[in-house]
Amino acid sequence: MSQGLRLSRRSGVLAAGALLLLCGLFAMGRPWATSDNDRYRGALRHLRVASGDLELDVLRERLGLRTLHGTDPEDFAALRARADALRRFPSSLSAMDQRTMSAALDLFVGALEESAALLERARAADARGAKAEADAAVQALLEGTVSARADRLINTYLELYERAQERNERARIIFFLGSLALVAYVLVVLVRLSRATADLAALNTDLERRVDERTRALSAANDGLRASEARKAAILEASPDGILLLDGGGALLELNPAARKTFQVAAADVVGRDFLSVALPAELPDGARQKVLAAGRSTAPGQATRLESPCLRGDGSTFPAELTIVRVPGEGPPRYTVLVRDLTERKAVERMKNEFISAVSHELRTPLTSIRGSLALLEGGIAGDVPPQALDMVRIARTNTERLIRIINDLLDLEKLEAGKLESARPAFVTPPPVLPGDAARHEVLLATADSELASLLGGLLSHEGYRVLRATSLIEAAKHLDTALPDALVVDMQLPEGHALDWVRRLREQPRTRELPVLALSGGSDEAEGVPYWVDWMPRPLEESRLLKSLRYATRQPGQVRVLVVDDDASTRRTLCAQLERLGVQVFEAADGESAVELARETTPDLIVLDVGLPHLDGFEVIDILRQGRATPLIVFTGRDLTRMDERQLTLGLTRHFTRSRASEEALVSSVRDLLNGLLAREAPPS
């Protein structure tokens, strides 16, 4: 048997060595990873495409067309950087192959630098007016070798990679034959190991028999102890609440697993320590700490005292807990049992309930109020005469909407009543609604351009800002629009196909009907507008959106002093805000509730609105819902409540800033007012 064991040990070592060698051979003989090759080949193709794009952009530049990628020195430098990055070769290439690829890359870089020099020569010749010399330089560049060198670079790599694959295939055959020999040897070793396994099995059987006999003896000796511990553990471990045992002085004697989990402590670390220092936070007032221990001492044996107190976890965090203190009956020193119940989940449920109530208030009541107002407008005839049958359906919808709002208000009142916060009855239901500003109240802009991409960009931008956009693709079509009705402003592209936009605008200024029409011109430069007083503003390309919106706002606004509407139900806050704004030289209008805010916004067309959220009758959310259907007036939300991201998205009109009063400085508010008025303060002189 000992000889068999020695044989098995020696054979096992040999077999393990053979398997390790076999794994190494398979690892060395595996096919080269294709991911590096694919990535490198893809980078070569991208270099080839970029080289072709560069040559194409040189040609487009020469023909006066817009380049797609650019032909500046930075673009040549970027292409060279790509070539330099390709010097990190795949591991499948040998050192000699890598030198070959490096030489091919050097040829490509040389051709790239030669092309860059030719392009600079052509540009210099253009600057001197030597067109023939410039054409020759560009022709030499296009007939150069950048793309050809890139193609050669790809072919060189493919040839090298194929040779590497052939070498690898031969190595794999050799490794495979060696692996077959090693597999045969391992099989022989395994046969010898199987013979030794029988001897080991006999030894294991005898050992298991001895262990089993010893286990039964120990089990019989400890039956009584296990039964006692099982009864005790069943009581303590089955409890979902933490259970702690204290002596008369408040020292911790024992705690169950639920208590260890709740307090996140180990029994060895806390047993023997004072319960107050272990379980209660240090920042808790001394009176509150002693009250917990006194509750147990004043309790008769068998009776319980229940109280709530924050408790301390082992990691330093606190959690709300309910403590039930019971004095253990019996003779001898007093003992106390403390049952600890973690109230974190219960508090979270209460918080979720409060958040749900808030969500009901904002996410249901606010849209329902808007729906109710819209239905009332339809019923009142804002969209024209409604057929009797449809009018009945509108009335049914409005009535049911009002019913839903009343139900939601009743639910909110019940919640306040339960929390003891309902101080007075809800105001009577009013059937606030104000007339909504419709499409006719929006400023109309006529956009004259044949560029569909520019028209789409400006149409979306101006529509988002609250303008109603009309489009004309030619001067003839624009003139027809002007004959029908004058817009509030005209935005004209000076690159229209007719090519006479300047003369056309001059004729508009000569006609009494269109003499005062605001005109914003779009072009690639402002040379042709010098000394021509026909424009409100001249917009060079590339277009600067903020400048366009600033000029358009100034052109379409009502004449007179800059107007700001301040909406807040607190009179002192309104006075403070108005004083700050009046120092800027603006005309301030005040509103104390949502209804007045909507009415003033319709009458005065403010340049900026400063709005509080908590307003009577219509709150800030409802005011924004109504005003959003008209012009996109810039807005500053200045409120005392913390706004969620969802709140901020809902409280958005035109360009919008959100401020919390407790965290916003006066300088930040005034700075935002200046920014959102978007240049109007600079155009308007403050009153003396």
C-alpha positions, 0 to 999 in steps of 0.5 A, spaced: 500 500 500 505 504 501 508 503 495 502 504 491 501 511 495 509 513 493 507 511 486 501 515 486 504 521 488 510 521 483 505 519 478 501 525 480 506 530 480 508 528 473 501 528 470 500 535 473 507 537 470 504 534 463 498 538 464 501 544 465 506 543 459 500 542 455 496 548 457 502 552 455 503 549 448 496 550 447 496 557 449 502 558 445 499 555 439 493 558 439 491 563 433 493 570 434 487 574 436 484 577 431 481 583 435 488 587 434 488 586 427 481 588 426 482 594 430 489 596 426 486 594 419 480 599 421 485 604 423 488 604 416 482 604 413 480 610 417 487 613 415 485 612 408 478 615 408 481 621 412 486 622 406 481 622 401 477 627 405 483 631 405 484 631 398 477 632 396 476 638 401 482 641 398 479 641 391 472 643 394 476 649 397 479 651 390 472 650 387 469 655 392 465 650 395 464 649 403 469 644 406 466 638 409 472 637 414 477 642 413 484 643 410 487 647 415 494 646 418 491 643 424 487 638 419 494 636 416 497 635 424 491 631 426 492 626 420 499 626 422 497 624 429 493 618 426 499 616 422 503 616 428 498 612 432 499 607 428 506 606 430 503 601 436 503 595 432 499 589 433 503 583 437 502 578 431 508 582 427 515 581 428 520 586 429 522 586 422 515 586 420 514 592 424 520 596 421 517 595 414 511 598 417 514 604 420 518 605 414 511 605 410 508 610 415 514 614 414 513 615 407 506 616 408 508 622 413 513 625 408 507 625 402 503 628 407 508 634 409 509 635 402 501 636 400 501 641 406 507 645 403 503 645 396 497 647 399 500 653 403 504 655 396 497 655 393 494 659 398 500 664 398 500 664 390 492 666 391 494 671 395 499 674 390 494 673 385 498 668 381 492 664 379 496 659 374 501 658 380 496 656 385 492 652 380 499 648 379 500 647 386 493 644 387 494 640 381 501 637 384 497 636 391 491 632 388 496 628 383 501 627 389 501 620 393 498 621 400 492 617 398 496 612 394 501 612 400 495 610 404 493 604 400 500 602 399 500 602 407 494 598 407 497 593 402 503 592 406 500 591 412 496 585 409 502 582 406 505 582 413 499 579 416 498 574 411 506 572 412 505 572 420 499 567 419 503 562 415 508 562 420 503 561 426 499 556 422 506 552 422 507 553 429 500 550 431 501 544 427 508 543 431 504 544 437 499 540 436 503 534 435 507 535 441 500 536 445 498 529 442 504 526 445 503 529 452 496 527 452 498 519 451 503 520 457 497 523 461 492 517 460 498 513 462 499 517 468 491 517 470 491 509 469 496 508 474 493 513 479 486 509 478 490 503 481 492 507 487 485 510 488 482 504 491 487 504 496 486 511 498 478 509 498 479 503 503 483 508 508 478 513 507 472 508 509 476 506 515 477 513 517 470 515 516 467 509 521 472 512 526 469 519 526 462 517 526 463 513 532 467 519 535 461 524 533 455 519 536 459 519 543 460 527 543 453 528 540 450 523 546 454 527 551 451 534 549 444 532 548 442 536 554 446 542 553 444 543 546 436 542 548 437 548 553 441 552 548 436 551 543 430 553 547 433 559 549 435 561 542 428 559 539 426 565 544 431 570 542 432 569 535 425 568 533 424 575 535 423 580 529 425 585 534 431 587 538 432 584 545 437 586 550 438 584 557 440 590 562 442 590 570 440 595 575 445 599 573 444 599 566 449 595 564 448 591 557 448 583 559 446 580 553 442 581 546 439 577 541 441 577 533 436 582 531 439 587 536 446 586 533 443 586 526 439 593 528 445 596 532 450 593 527 455 591 533 458 585 535 456 582 542 463 581 544 464 589 543 458 591 547 456 586 553 458 589 559 458 596 557 453 602 559 446 601 555 446 609 554 452 610 551 452 604 546 445 605 544 443 612 545 446 618 541 451 623 544 448 629 542 441 627 545 440 631 551 442 628 558 434 629 560 432 625 555 438 619 556 436 619 563 428 618 562 430 612 558 433 608 564 428 612 569 422 609 565 424 602 567 426 603 574 419 606 575 415 600 572 412 595 576 415 588 575 411 585 569 409 591 566 412 595 560 413 602 558 413 604 551 417 611 548 420 613 542 427 615 541 433 616 536 438 610 537 445 609 535 448 604 530 455 601 530 457 605 524 455 612 527 448 613 524 442 614 527 435 611 526 428 612 529 426 607 534 421 604 539 423 602 546 419 597 550 422 597 557 420 591 561 422 590 569 423 582 569 420 579 575 423 575 580 428 575 586 435 578 586 438 584 583 433 588 578 433 586 571 430 589 565 428 587 558 429 592 552 425 591 546 427 595 540 423 596 534 426 600 528 421 605 525 425 607 519 421 603 514 415 606 518 417 613 517 419 612 510 412 610 509 410 616 512 414 620 508 412 617 502 405 618 504 406 625 504 410 625 498 404 622 495 400 627 497 404 633 494 404 629 488 397 629 488 397 636 489 402 638 483 401 632 478 393 631 478 390 638 481 394 642 477 393 639 470 386 638 472 385 645 473 388 647 466 383 642 463 377 645 467 379 652 465 380 650 457 373 646 457 370 653 460 373 657 455 370 652 450 364 653 453 364 660 453 365 661 446 373 662 445 373 658 439 367 660 436 360 657 436 360 650 439 354 645 436 349 644 441 351 636 442 358 638 442 357 643 447 353 638 452 359 634 452 364 640 453 359 641 459 359 634 462 367 634 461 367 640 465 363 638 470 366 631 471 373 635 472 370 639 477 368 633 481 375 630 480 378 637 483 373 637 489 375 630 490 382 631 490 381 637 495 377 633 500 383 628 500 388 633 501 383 636 507 383 629 510 390 629 510 391 636 513 385 634 518 389 627 520 395 631 521 392 637 525 394 642 520 387 644 517 386 651 520 380 653 516 375 651 511 377 651 504 375 657 499 369 656 495 370 652 488 370 658 483 368 656 476 379 663 476 377 661 469 381 667 465 381 668 458 387 664 455 392 668 450 391 664 444 395 664 437 393 670 435 397 673 441 403 671 439 408 675 435 409 673 427 415 673 424 416 672 416 422 668 415 425 669 407 430 664 406 431 658 400 436 655 405 431 649 408 437 647 413 437 655 416 429 655 415 428 649 420 434 651 425 430 658 425 423 656 425 425 651 431 428 656 435 423 662 434 417 657 435 420 655 442 421 662 444 414 663 442 414 666 436 409 664 430 413 663 424 411 664 417 416 662 411 418 665 404 423 661 399 423 667 395 423 675 395 416 674 390 413 669 396 415 674 401 412 680 398 406 676 397 406 675 404 407 682 406 401 684 401 396 680 405 398 682 412 404 685 415 408 681 420 411 683 427 418 683 424 422 680 417 428 676 417 431 676 410 437 672 408 441 676 403 443 670 399 436 669 396 437 666 389 434 672 386 440 676 389 436 683 390 434 683 397 438 689 398 434 693 393 428 690 395 428 692 402 430 699 400 423 699 396 420 697 403 423 703 406 420 707 401 413 705 402 409 708 407 406 701 409 412 697 410 417 703 412 417 702 420 417 694 419 423 691 423 428 687 418 433 683 420 438 681 415 442 674 415 449 674 410 456 672 410 458 679 412 456 686 413 460 690 407 454 690 403 450 693 409 455 699 411 451 706 411 445 703 409 439 705 415 434 699 413 436 694 418 434 693 425 440 689 426 445 685 421 447 678 423 453 675 420 454 668 419 455 663 422 449 665 426 449 667 433 442 665 436 443 669 442 444 676 438 438 674 434 433 673 439 436 679 443 435 683 436 428 680 435 425 681 442 427 689 441 424 689 435 417 686 436 416 689 443 411 694 445 415 701 445 416 704 452 420 703 458 422 696 460 417 692 463 417 687 469 412 683 472 413 681 479 408 676 482 408 674 490 403 674 495 407 677 500 407 685 500 414 686 503 417 681 499 414 685 493 416 691 495 423 689 496 423 686 489 420 692 486 425 697 489 431 693 487 428 693 479 426 700 479 433 702 481 435 698 474 430 703 470 425 698 469 417 699 470 414 694 475 407 691 475 405 688 481 400 682 482 399 678 489 395 672 486 395 668 480 389 671 477 392 678 477 398 675 474 395 672 468 391 678 467 397 683 467 401 679 463 396 679 457 395 687 458 402 689 459 406 684 455 412 684 460 419 683 458 420 679 464 416 675 470 419 674 477 414 669 480 413 666 486 410 659 486 405 659 492 400 663 490 392 664 492 387 662 487 392 660 481 399 657 484 405 658 480 404 652 476 397 654 474 400 661 472 405 658 467 401 653 464 396 658 462 402 663 460 405 658 456 400 658 451 402 665 449 409 668 448 415 665 451 416 671 456 423 670 460 422 668 467 425 668 474 422 663 479 424 666 486 420 662 491 421 660 498 420 652 497 425 647 495 424 645 488 425 638 485 428 637 478 420 635 476 418 642 479 423 646 475 421 643 468 414 645 470 416 652 472 419 654 465 417 659 460 422 662 456 429 663 458 428 661 465 432 661 472 430 658 478 432 661 485 431 659 492 430 665 497 434 662 503 440 661 498 440 666 493 443 673 494 441 680 491 447 680 487 445 674 483 438 676 482 439 682 479 445 679 475 440 674 472 435 680 471 440 683 467 441 677 463 434 675 461 432 682 459 437 681 454 440 687 452 434 691 453 437 695 459 442 697 455 438 700 450 433 704 455 436 710 459 433 709 466 429 715 468 432 721 471 
